[in-house]
């Protein structure tokens, strides 16, 4: 199809379609959507059009149904990080050395956060069903009960 932006009006929602590969266009669209939402106390649907450069999942090999030349062309011309980097370099606000330093710093921060998260205990399974609804609806109560019965039936699998 042609995306989802046309569905917004059917639900009474203001809608915006934006080039999802253009960080400045996305920022402007979100800024306008926020202003509209605050002024009208109403939601805004933002459809950010982009191109999935990777596979759907680890079991997917998108090269079976997508031309690698097409993927490379998109990567060369529309990759949002490459576009932003080129913009920053063109204006003298970023160079290879400072970009490498930022990547290294952020990589360390991510690894530190991962190590911290891995040290925490796993949450109770029942938290899957909390903090979603103020009053838990019947279908969720049923799902929770079914899960607990399943775990009770197959305790060695969990």
N, C-alpha and C positions, 0 to 999 in steps of 0.2 A: 503494500500500500504506500500511501504518500504520508506516512507519519501519523501522529496523533493530534496535532495542533487543532485540526478541524473538529475534533470531538469536544473541545472545551466549551464552545458556545452551546452545544446541545445540552450541557450540564449547567448552563448559566454562568460559565466561568470566562473571565477575560483570558486571552491566550497570546503567547508570544513564541515565535519560532526564531531561533538564533543559530549562527554558526558556532557549534560547540567546540570547534578547533581554534577559535579566536578568543583569547582570554579577555581582551578589551570589550568585545561584543557581548560576551557572557556577563562580564561585570556590569555593563550598561543595562542589559536586559534584566538582571537581578535587581539592580538599583531601581529601575522603573517599576518592576513587579512589586517590590517592597513598598514603594511609595503608593502605588495603586491599592495594594492590600491594606495598608494602614489607613488611607483616606476613605476607602469604601467598606472596610471591614469585611473583605471578601477574598477568596483565594484567586490565585493566578496560576495557570498552567504554563510552564516554561518547557518547550521542547528544544533541546540542544542537539542539533544535527551534527553527527560525527561519524567516524569510520572506525570500526573495530579492527585494529591492526593485528591483534593476537588471535589465538584460537578461542573457541567458546569455553573449553575446559582442557584439562590435561589429557583427556581421552579423544580430543578432537584434533584432526589434522586438516586445517582449513586449506592447505595447499592442494587438497584433493578436489576442491570445488572453486578455488580462487586462483587466478593467475598471479604468480609471484612477481611478475613485472608490474602488475596493477598495484600490488601491495607496496612495492618499492617506490613507485611513483607517488603514491599517497604519502608514504613516509617522508619522502624528499620534499614534498610541497605543502602538506597539510598537517604534519605532526605538530600539535600545539606547543610542546616543549621546544622543538627546533625553531618554530616561528617566534616564540618569545625570546629565546636565546639570540636569534638573529637581530631582533629589534633592539635588545639591550646592547649587543655588540656594536650595532650600527650607530647608536647614540653615545658610545664610549662608556656605558654604565657597567659593562661586564666584559671580562676577557677570559681566556682559557684557564689561567692560573686561579682567578677568583672563583670561577665556576667549579673547578676541581676542589678547591678548599671548602666550598659550601657542600658539595657532594660528600666529601670525606667527613665533615662535621655532622651532617645529617645522618649518614650511615652509622656513625658511632652512637648518635642519639637513639636511632631505631634499635640497634643491637642492645643498648642499655635498657631501653623500655621492654624489649622482648625478654631479656633475662629477668627483669623485675616481675613481669607478668607470669612467667613460667614458675616462679617461686611461690606464687599465691596458690592456694588450694582451689580446686574446682568448685564452682557454685553447686548448690543443691539442685537436683533435677527439677524440683517443683518450681524453681524460679522461672522456668520456661513459661509458666502460666500466670505469672504475677506482673503487675504494673503495665498491663495492656488495656484493661477496661476498669472503670471504677467499680462496677458490679459485674462479676464474671458471668458471661452468658452461658446458657445451657450447653451449647455445642462445645465450648471450651472445657466445661466441667466434665463432659462426656469424654473428650479427648484425653484429659488428664487421668481420668479413671481407667480408660483403656490402656494408656501407657503404663500405669502402675500395675495393672493386671498382667500385662505382657512381661514386664520386668520380674514380677513375682513368679511367673510361669517359667521364665528362662534366666534365672539369677546368675548362672555361670557365664552368660554372654555379656554381662555388664559389670 
